[in-house]
């Protein structure tokens, strides 16, 4: 999408990658070809590559500008990080240049919000400087939901996060050690018209960012939905969800609350234009991209 304008709030995508890179069965334990077949007309090729059985999962941040603050939501995978998953290992991409093209330098960011602490949402929190990981956004307060931070702090110490590699140590702890982080409640308000929504399940303290002005309303919903198929099959949680049942309940509540309203939903991993509205169907829900 081009910049989304909600009155005096603007929203821009900052894309790190937009490629198919996860097998459908790796993401969804309930993946079933028969259940998916009725949806292939809209899934292929934009959302699904059937010849390789791969899902298109966009990795992106959102740049929010209000009259008072510049806010970065999520921080993608980052560059130069040691990772156990090849798509995130030692990346060397132009994300900072993409951020500049969207209208901000690192020094311009007032707040960084991580909707949750997975490898693809925290990487650009830090960058390497003189052999040390330091906060990428030197003037920003990083907002971490307290429940989320405490969960991953404990899990990283106990396990080292072997599936992905220990992103907590290189992308979260340096922010805390630099005194740039604030642990906040899951409904924390940044300013009038900009607040956090609790969206637990995919991870214990996951949040979204709610934007509301005289010009409209939007919810940046993080990983409440990884893929558009979850609008049509909302009971499908991912293998990456900490609590699949809670993730299912949170997703259904989000869909039910905003179905057939003017509120825009911006899931973290939907491809361009990302933003859209939930619509009702006889058998559940669908998602219509903005402008289509």
C-alpha positions, 0 to 999 in steps of 0.5 A: 500500500501507499501511505495509509492516511487516517486523518492526522495519522499516517501508516507506511509499510517497511518491507524486509522480505516478501517471499514464499519461504515456509512450507504450509505444513510447517506453519499449520498443523491442521493443513489439509489440501481438501480444506484449502482447495476451495480457496486456491482461486484467491490464494495462488499465486499471491498467497500460496505457491502450490508447486512447492507447497509454500506460503508467501509470508511477508516480513515487514515493519510499520511506520506510524506518524502522528502529530506528536510521535513517530512510531515503529511497529515491529523490527523484522529479522535484522542484519548480521544475526546468527540464526538457526533458520536460513532465511534470517541467518546473517542477513545483509539487506537494505531495510534501513534504506527502505525505512528512509524511503518510507520517511524516517531515519533511525534517529527520528523514531520516538517509540519502537513497539514489538507486538511480540518477541519472535525472531522476525519482529525484533531483529532491527531493535539492534545493530552491530557497532564496534563489535557490540549490539546496540539499539538501532534507534538511539532516541526511541523508547522501546515498548515491551509488553511486560508479560511478553518480555518476562516469558521470553526472558525466562525461556531464552535463559532456560533453552537458548531458543534452539529453533531459531537461535538466541535472538533475545540475547542480541536483539532484546537484552542490549536494549534493556541494558542500554536503558532504552526499554519500558515494560508496559501493560498490554493496554498501554496508551502512547497518546490519544488515539494510539494504544495497545490492544492485548492479543494473547495466544500466538505468544503470551503477551502479544499485543496489537497497536490500535490507531483511531482519529477523525479520519478512520480507525485501524488495528495493527494485529501482529500475528493474530493471523499469519496468513489470509487462510485464517480468515476463512479457517479461523480455527487454524492456529500455527505451530509457532503459537505458544497456546493454540487454543488461546490464539484461536479464541483471540483470532475469532474475537478479533474477526467477530469484533471488526467484521463488516465495520470500517476498521482496517486490519493490518496483519503483520505478514499479509503481502501488499497492500496488507491493510483490509477489512473483514467481511462476513460470509455464510460460512464465516469470514473473508478479508478484502484488501483496501482498494480491491 
